[in-house]
């Protein structure tokens, strides 16, 4: 979940907050692919978890089904018996704990601007290493007549990896990884988008590293 903390007396402009919220914005992912896949001709496949911690769960089964749908659209066929599949598809996904980022918004350079943060010339440097003015008025604290807002938010990095091996000799035919940074840590949102990014122009060129932008989800 996105977290915002406010450190100023004035709220950041609505436009800035909207940009951080991620609402109705495209999903952007970096995709790296290495492949020596033969042209699809009805080869059968089975999907397994590349991370043992994901194996056997309903969550993984759901995402595996999404991968299977995309492979079937490409020309491969889900094996009726996993033991006899031509291809073994190994899938893993994850999202980190996030990193906190700081965003500051300030306008104006006179009374109300913070000379320490924005380069103004008013005031003196106090004992804590930031400027302070004579008397009770502190522009760093109160913001004066302009905007002086600092907000923190958390950015999460998610990734999806997919490997395809030929079952007959365990030869690796495909390796791909899709990564994205977002304000959401919800796998139900991230993983389907990462799968879509992975399968954009699948299987791609061997050794390519591309940026994939997906349109925002349509409402209604």
Secondary structure, DSSP 8 states (H G I E B T S, - for coil): ----EE-SSS---HHHHHHHH-TT--EEEEEEEEE-----SS-EEEEEESSGGGTT-HHHHHHHHHHHHHHHHHT-EE-SSGGG-SEEEEEEEEE---EEEEEEEE--SSTTS-HHHH----SEE-TTSSEE-SSS--HHHH-TTS-EEEEEEEEEEEEEEEEEEETTTTEEEEEEEEEEEES---HHHHHHHHHHHHTTTTT--TTEEEEEEE------
